[in-house]
């Protein structure tokens, strides 16, 4: 029996095979991520300092470094069943097109109305907000996938949802904005004149197209100034990577079901939610010495936190009102170019992933915008899914690795994350097809100017 006949195109897990617990990668890390710091005192933040910003249960998850598995509440598992387990797909057509001996698999997270993996954490955070008896939540969103997912989750639990959307995406992606409004969210382009920090950013950077760092500042201010609200975040934080571990747990279970061993795991990297969730159980095996994998983070050349950033404590937001996190960063004052990397336009990287990268346990590479869209188009023409620009960074690297296998004759097994669809990103595809897409790459001087403004700790 041939490999093609033996392994189906789509590997589905049964409903009862869906994970019952999230996996907390930090429990197996020898070098733990550095703690969040109070920007005023420079001391590690205590739970009571975080509860005015985040939900109480989420604060406990954020600080938990010890428990490897945290049970998924039944209400969240019931919601997951609407779209999970998601399929692991063998990219036979792409393999044939590339004439590669490599075996390519992708975990497809676009099979829900939000169109991305973001719903995995959105429903969890909304659940804990409802459980705490809150009125609503505030958040930021870049490309709009997180805002869409959170608006859906809040609608499900009858919570108010206030979204600050990066201005360039607000203007480029009106349809995603309208999906959020359909689910009852209010959507404000950021930076805006509705918050003190927004007005200050506009004064310092007139006409700015915004950034995730700007939008985070506004969302946090809105949460702390409205009684009964808390702030929720779609990436970067430990709690978010915890919730997203369902992606990796399902991926590994599907591979194990057919006795498949991955050689490399590839994911796009902006703040780290998708990548961290995808690699979690594989990295856990690597940390425990049970198996080895080549793990590759792929980021935009226009916002190269890993490949050109500095590993240091920095503000998580441009307005410098959030806690300090030790991460690979371009500096919180760095304003990315208004390109189509969407949700990957964040100045820093998850503290968990930053520590793993600094320990040499994973690789990182940056890719140009036009190369990303060339890969996206190649994938769409043979696999029948129009990928989101974010996901297409992983596709670009997967194709490059498959071509290397063709040149060397190695039969590597490649797994990458397809975080969502690109049907609301047609403006970007239009610019690519019309030859109007630019490959902006920040200069060393621009990055150095931003890094020079990193907070100085005693």
C-alpha positions as CSV (number, residue, x, y, z in Angstrom):
1,X,0.0,0.0,0.0
2,X,1.5,3.4,-1.0
3,X,2.0,6.2,1.5
4,X,-0.6,8.3,-0.5
5,X,-3.2,5.5,-0.1
6,X,-2.4,4.9,3.5
7,X,-2.5,8.5,4.8
8,X,-5.7,10.4,4.2
9,X,-5.7,14.0,2.8
10,X,-7.3,15.1,6.1
11,X,-6.7,13.6,9.4
12,X,-9.6,14.1,11.7
13,X,-9.7,13.3,15.4
14,X,-12.9,12.0,17.0
15,X,-14.7,14.4,19.2
16,X,-13.7,12.4,22.3
17,X,-10.0,12.7,21.3
18,X,-10.1,16.5,21.7
19,X,-7.8,17.7,24.5
20,X,-9.3,17.8,28.0
21,X,-6.6,20.1,29.3
22,X,-4.3,22.9,28.0
23,X,-0.6,22.2,28.1
24,X,1.5,24.7,30.1
25,X,4.9,24.6,28.4
26,X,6.6,26.7,31.1
27,X,6.3,23.7,33.5
28,X,8.9,21.9,31.4
29,X,11.2,24.8,30.8
30,X,14.5,24.7,32.7
31,X,15.0,28.4,32.1
32,X,11.6,30.0,32.9
33,X,10.4,33.1,31.2
34,X,11.4,36.2,33.2
35,X,8.6,37.7,35.3
36,X,6.5,40.7,34.3
37,X,7.8,43.8,36.1
38,X,6.0,46.8,37.6
39,X,7.3,49.7,35.5
40,X,7.2,52.0,38.6
41,X,9.1,49.8,41.0
42,X,11.0,47.4,38.7
43,X,9.8,44.5,40.9
44,X,8.0,41.4,39.7
45,X,4.3,41.9,39.5
46,X,2.1,40.2,42.1
47,X,-1.4,38.8,41.4
48,X,-3.1,41.7,43.2
49,X,-1.4,44.2,40.9
50,X,-2.7,42.4,37.8
51,X,-6.3,41.8,38.8
52,X,-7.4,45.4,38.1
53,X,-6.4,44.8,34.5
54,X,-7.0,41.1,33.8
55,X,-9.7,38.6,35.0
56,X,-8.8,36.9,38.3
57,X,-8.6,33.3,36.9
58,X,-6.5,34.5,33.9
59,X,-4.1,36.2,36.3
60,X,-3.5,32.8,37.9
61,X,-2.9,31.2,34.5
62,X,-0.5,34.0,33.6
63,X,1.6,33.4,36.6
64,X,1.5,29.6,36.8
65,X,5.0,28.2,36.1
66,X,4.4,24.8,37.8
67,X,1.3,22.9,36.5
68,X,1.9,21.2,33.2
69,X,-1.7,20.6,32.5
70,X,-4.7,22.9,33.3
71,X,-8.2,21.5,32.8
72,X,-10.3,23.1,30.1
73,X,-13.7,23.9,31.7
74,X,-16.7,22.0,30.3
75,X,-18.4,25.1,29.0
76,X,-15.3,25.9,26.9
77,X,-15.0,22.4,25.6
78,X,-18.7,22.5,24.6
79,X,-18.0,25.6,22.6
80,X,-14.8,24.1,21.0
81,X,-17.0,21.2,19.7
82,X,-18.6,23.6,17.2
83,X,-15.3,23.7,15.2
84,X,-12.8,21.4,16.9
85,X,-11.0,19.2,16.5
86,X,-9.7,21.0,13.4
87,X,-8.2,19.0,10.5
88,X,-4.5,18.2,9.9
89,X,-4.2,18.2,6.1
90,X,-1.6,16.4,4.0
91,X,-0.6,18.9,1.2
92,X,-0.3,16.2,-1.5
93,X,-1.0,18.7,-4.3
94,X,1.6,21.2,-3.1
95,X,4.1,18.3,-2.8
96,X,3.4,17.3,-6.4
97,X,3.7,20.8,-7.7
98,X,7.0,21.3,-6.0
99,X,8.3,17.8,-7.0
100,X,9.6,17.4,-3.5
101,X,10.2,14.2,-1.6
102,X,9.2,16.1,1.6
103,X,5.9,15.3,3.2
104,X,4.0,18.5,4.0
105,X,1.2,18.8,6.6
106,X,-0.7,21.8,7.7
107,X,-3.0,22.3,10.7
108,X,-5.9,24.3,9.4
109,X,-7.5,26.7,11.9
110,X,-9.7,28.6,9.5
111,X,-12.8,26.4,9.8
112,X,-14.8,28.8,12.1
113,X,-16.6,32.0,11.4
114,X,-13.8,34.1,12.9
115,X,-11.6,32.6,10.2
116,X,-8.6,31.9,12.5
117,X,-7.1,30.2,15.5
118,X,-7.9,33.2,17.7
119,X,-11.2,31.9,18.8
120,X,-9.4,29.2,20.9
121,X,-8.3,31.9,23.4
122,X,-11.1,34.4,22.9
123,X,-13.8,32.0,24.2
124,X,-11.7,31.1,27.2
125,X,-11.1,34.7,28.1
126,X,-14.7,35.7,27.6
127,X,-15.8,32.7,29.7
128,X,-13.6,33.8,32.7
129,X,-14.9,37.4,32.4
130,X,-18.5,36.2,32.5
131,X,-17.7,33.8,35.4
132,X,-16.3,36.8,37.3
133,X,-19.5,38.8,36.7
134,X,-18.0,41.5,34.5
135,X,-19.9,43.8,32.2
136,X,-17.5,43.6,29.3
137,X,-13.9,43.6,28.0
138,X,-11.7,45.8,26.0
139,X,-9.0,44.7,23.5
140,X,-6.9,45.7,20.5
141,X,-6.7,44.0,17.1
142,X,-4.3,44.2,14.2
143,X,-5.6,42.5,11.1
144,X,-8.9,42.0,12.8
145,X,-8.9,38.3,13.4
146,X,-8.5,38.6,17.2
147,X,-11.2,41.3,17.3
148,X,-13.5,39.2,15.3
149,X,-13.0,36.1,17.5
150,X,-13.5,38.1,20.7
151,X,-16.6,39.8,19.4
152,X,-18.0,36.3,18.7
153,X,-17.1,35.0,22.1
154,X,-18.5,38.0,23.9
155,X,-21.7,37.7,21.9
156,X,-22.0,34.1,23.1
157,X,-21.7,35.1,26.8
158,X,-23.6,38.4,26.5
159,X,-20.6,40.6,27.3
160,X,-19.9,44.1,25.9
161,X,-16.8,44.2,23.7
162,X,-14.8,47.3,22.9
163,X,-12.2,46.9,20.2
164,X,-9.4,49.3,19.3
165,X,-8.3,48.3,15.7
166,X,-5.0,49.4,14.3
167,X,-5.9,52.3,12.0
168,X,-4.2,51.0,8.9
169,X,-6.1,47.7,9.2
170,X,-9.3,49.5,10.0
171,X,-9.0,51.3,6.7
172,X,-7.7,48.3,4.7
173,X,-10.1,45.7,6.0
174,X,-13.6,47.3,6.4
175,X,-15.3,43.9,6.0
176,X,-13.6,42.4,9.0
177,X,-14.5,45.5,11.0
178,X,-18.2,45.0,10.0
179,X,-18.1,41.3,11.1
180,X,-17.1,42.6,14.6
181,X,-19.9,45.0,14.6
182,X,-22.3,42.3,13.4
183,X,-21.4,40.4,16.6
184,X,-22.1,43.5,18.7
185,X,-18.6,45.0,19.2
186,X,-17.8,48.7,19.0
187,X,-14.7,49.2,16.9
188,X,-12.5,52.3,17.1
189,X,-9.5,53.1,14.8
190,X,-6.3,53.4,16.9
191,X,-4.7,55.7,17.8
192,X,-7.9,57.7,18.5
193,X,-8.9,60.8,20.3
194,X,-11.1,58.9,22.7
195,X,-8.3,58.2,25.2
196,X,-5.6,60.2,26.8
197,X,-2.9,57.9,25.5
198,X,-4.4,58.0,22.0
199,X,-4.3,61.7,21.9
200,X,-0.7,61.8,23.2
201,X,0.4,59.4,20.4
202,X,-1.4,61.4,17.8
203,X,0.4,64.5,19.0
204,X,3.8,62.9,18.9
205,X,3.1,61.0,15.6
206,X,0.6,63.1,13.5
207,X,-1.0,61.0,10.8
208,X,0.4,57.7,12.1
209,X,-1.2,54.6,10.8
210,X,-0.9,53.0,14.2
211,X,0.4,49.8,15.6
212,X,-0.6,47.0,18.0
213,X,1.4,48.7,20.7
214,X,-0.7,51.9,20.3
215,X,-4.0,49.9,20.3
216,X,-3.0,48.0,23.4
217,X,-2.4,51.3,25.3
218,X,-5.8,52.5,24.4
219,X,-7.6,49.3,25.3
220,X,-5.9,49.1,28.7
221,X,-6.8,52.7,29.5
222,X,-10.4,52.0,28.5
223,X,-10.6,48.9,30.7
224,X,-9.1,50.6,33.8
225,X,-11.4,53.6,33.5
226,X,-14.7,51.7,33.0
227,X,-16.1,49.9,36.0
228,X,-16.9,46.3,35.4
229,X,-14.4,45.9,32.5
230,X,-11.2,44.1,32.1
231,X,-8.6,44.0,29.3
232,X,-8.0,40.8,27.3
233,X,-5.1,40.2,24.8
234,X,-5.0,37.9,21.8
235,X,-1.3,37.1,21.8
236,X,2.1,37.5,23.6
237,X,0.8,36.7,27.2
238,X,1.5,33.3,28.8
239,X,-2.2,32.7,29.3
240,X,-2.9,33.0,25.5
241,X,-0.2,30.5,24.5
242,X,-1.7,28.2,27.1
243,X,-5.1,28.3,25.5
244,X,-3.7,28.0,22.0
245,X,-1.9,24.7,23.0
246,X,-5.0,22.9,21.8
247,X,-3.6,23.4,18.3
248,X,-0.4,21.6,19.0
249,X,-2.0,18.9,21.2
250,X,-4.4,18.0,18.4
251,X,-1.7,18.2,15.8
252,X,0.5,15.7,17.7
253,X,-2.4,13.4,18.4
254,X,-3.3,13.3,14.7
255,X,0.3,12.6,13.7
256,X,0.6,9.9,16.4
257,X,-2.6,8.3,15.1
258,X,-0.8,7.4,11.9
259,X,2.7,6.9,13.3
260,X,4.0,10.1,11.7
261,X,7.1,11.8,13.1
262,X,7.6,15.4,12.2
263,X,11.1,16.7,11.4
264,X,10.3,20.4,11.5
265,X,7.5,22.6,12.8
266,X,7.0,26.0,11.2
267,X,4.8,28.8,12.3
268,X,4.3,32.5,11.6
269,X,5.4,34.8,14.5
270,X,4.0,38.2,15.4
271,X,3.3,38.1,19.2
272,X,3.5,34.3,19.4
273,X,0.0,32.9,20.0
274,X,-0.2,30.7,16.9
275,X,3.4,29.6,16.9
276,X,3.5,29.0,20.7
277,X,0.3,26.9,20.5
278,X,1.4,24.9,17.6
279,X,4.9,24.0,18.9
280,X,3.9,23.5,22.6
281,X,3.8,19.7,22.9
282,X,6.7,19.2,20.4
283,X,8.8,21.6,22.3
284,X,7.8,19.9,25.6
285,X,9.2,16.6,24.2
286,X,12.3,18.4,23.1
287,X,12.8,19.9,26.6
288,X,12.3,16.6,28.3
289,X,14.7,14.9,25.9
290,X,12.1,12.6,24.5
291,X,12.4,13.7,20.9
292,X,14.0,16.4,18.7
293,X,12.5,18.7,16.2
294,X,13.6,21.6,14.1
295,X,11.3,24.5,15.1
296,X,11.2,27.6,12.8
297,X,9.5,31.0,13.6
298,X,8.8,33.1,10.5
299,X,8.3,36.8,10.8
300,X,7.9,39.8,8.4
301,X,11.1,41.5,7.4
302,X,9.3,44.8,8.0
303,X,8.8,43.9,11.8
304,X,11.7,41.6,12.6
305,X,11.5,41.2,16.4
306,X,13.4,37.9,16.6
307,X,15.9,38.4,13.9
308,X,16.9,42.0,14.5
309,X,15.4,42.8,17.9
310,X,17.1,43.0,21.3
311,X,16.4,40.6,24.2
312,X,15.5,43.0,27.0
313,X,12.7,44.3,29.3
314,X,10.4,46.5,27.4
315,X,6.9,48.0,27.6
316,X,4.2,45.8,26.0
317,X,2.6,49.0,24.6
318,X,3.5,52.2,22.9
319,X,1.9,54.4,25.5
320,X,4.1,52.8,28.2
321,X,1.3,52.1,30.7
322,X,1.5,48.3,30.7
323,X,3.9,46.0,32.6
324,X,7.4,45.4,31.4
325,X,8.1,42.0,29.8
326,X,11.4,40.5,28.9
327,X,11.2,39.7,25.2
328,X,12.9,40.1,21.9
329,X,11.8,43.6,21.0
330,X,12.3,46.4,18.5
331,X,11.3,48.9,21.1
332,X,7.8,49.9,22.1
333,X,8.1,53.2,20.2
334,X,8.7,51.3,16.9
335,X,5.9,51.9,14.5
336,X,5.9,49.3,11.7
337,X,5.4,50.2,8.1
338,X,1.7,50.0,7.0
339,X,2.2,46.8,5.2
340,X,0.0,43.7,4.9
341,X,1.6,41.5,7.6
342,X,-1.5,42.4,9.6
343,X,-1.4,40.6,12.9
344,X,2.4,40.2,12.8
345,X,3.0,43.9,13.1
346,X,3.9,43.9,16.8
347,X,7.2,45.3,18.3
348,X,7.8,42.4,20.6
349,X,7.6,38.6,21.0
350,X,6.1,36.3,23.6
351,X,8.3,36.0,26.7
352,X,8.0,32.2,26.5
353,X,9.1,32.1,22.9
354,X,11.8,34.7,23.5
355,X,13.4,32.6,26.2
356,X,13.2,29.4,24.1
357,X,14.8,31.3,21.2
358,X,17.5,32.8,23.4
359,X,18.3,29.3,24.7
360,X,18.8,28.1,21.1
361,X,15.9,25.7,21.1
362,X,14.3,27.3,18.0
363,X,15.2,29.2,14.9
364,X,13.8,32.4,13.3
365,X,13.9,33.9,9.9
366,X,12.3,37.0,8.3
367,X,10.7,37.1,4.9
368,X,9.8,39.9,2.5
369,X,6.2,40.8,1.7
370,X,6.3,39.9,-2.0
371,X,7.9,36.6,-1.3
372,X,5.1,35.9,1.2
373,X,2.4,36.6,-1.3
374,X,4.1,34.6,-4.0
375,X,4.0,31.6,-1.7
376,X,0.4,32.4,-0.7
377,X,-0.7,32.4,-4.4
378,X,1.2,29.2,-5.1
379,X,-0.5,27.5,-2.2
380,X,-3.9,28.7,-3.1
381,X,-3.7,27.5,-6.7
382,X,-3.0,23.9,-5.7
383,X,-4.5,23.5,-2.2
384,X,-7.8,25.3,-2.7
385,X,-7.5,27.6,0.3
386,X,-6.8,31.3,0.1
387,X,-4.5,31.8,3.1
388,X,-4.2,34.8,5.4
389,X,-1.1,37.0,4.9
390,X,0.0,36.0,8.4
391,X,-0.2,32.2,7.7
392,X,1.5,32.8,4.4
393,X,4.8,33.6,6.2
394,X,4.8,30.0,7.4
395,X,3.8,28.7,3.9
396,X,6.8,30.6,2.4
397,X,9.2,28.9,4.8
398,X,7.6,25.5,4.3
399,X,8.0,25.8,0.5
400,X,11.6,26.9,0.9
401,X,12.3,23.8,3.1
402,X,10.5,21.5,0.7
403,X,12.6,22.8,-2.2
404,X,15.7,22.1,-0.2
405,X,14.5,18.6,0.2
406,X,14.1,18.3,-3.6
407,X,17.6,19.5,-4.1
408,X,19.1,17.1,-1.4
409,X,16.8,14.2,-1.9
410,X,15.9,14.2,1.8
411,X,12.4,12.9,2.8
412,X,11.7,15.4,5.6
413,X,8.2,15.7,7.2
414,X,7.2,19.3,7.5
415,X,4.3,20.6,9.6
416,X,3.1,24.2,9.5
417,X,0.3,26.2,10.9
418,X,-2.4,27.6,8.6
419,X,-3.9,30.1,11.1
420,X,-6.7,31.3,8.9
421,X,-8.1,32.5,5.6
422,X,-7.4,35.6,3.5
423,X,-10.8,36.4,2.1
424,X,-10.9,39.7,3.9
425,X,-7.4,40.5,2.7
426,X,-8.1,41.1,-1.0
427,X,-6.8,44.6,-0.9
428,X,-3.4,43.1,-0.2
429,X,-3.7,40.5,-2.9
430,X,-4.8,43.3,-5.3
431,X,-1.7,45.3,-4.6
432,X,0.4,42.2,-5.1
433,X,-1.2,41.4,-8.4
434,X,-1.0,45.0,-9.6
435,X,2.7,45.2,-8.8
436,X,2.1,47.9,-6.2
437,X,3.4,46.0,-3.1
438,X,6.5,47.3,-1.5
439,X,9.1,45.4,0.5
440,X,9.8,47.9,3.2
441,X,12.6,46.9,5.6
442,X,13.5,49.1,8.5
443,X,17.0,50.5,8.6
444,X,19.5,49.8,11.3
445,X,19.2,53.4,12.3
446,X,15.4,53.2,12.7
447,X,15.6,50.2,15.0
448,X,18.5,51.6,17.0
449,X,16.5,54.8,17.6
450,X,13.7,52.8,19.0
451,X,15.9,50.5,21.0
452,X,17.6,53.5,22.6
453,X,14.3,54.3,24.3
454,X,14.1,50.9,26.1
455,X,13.4,51.4,29.8
456,X,16.5,51.5,32.0
457,X,16.3,49.1,35.0
458,X,18.4,49.4,38.2
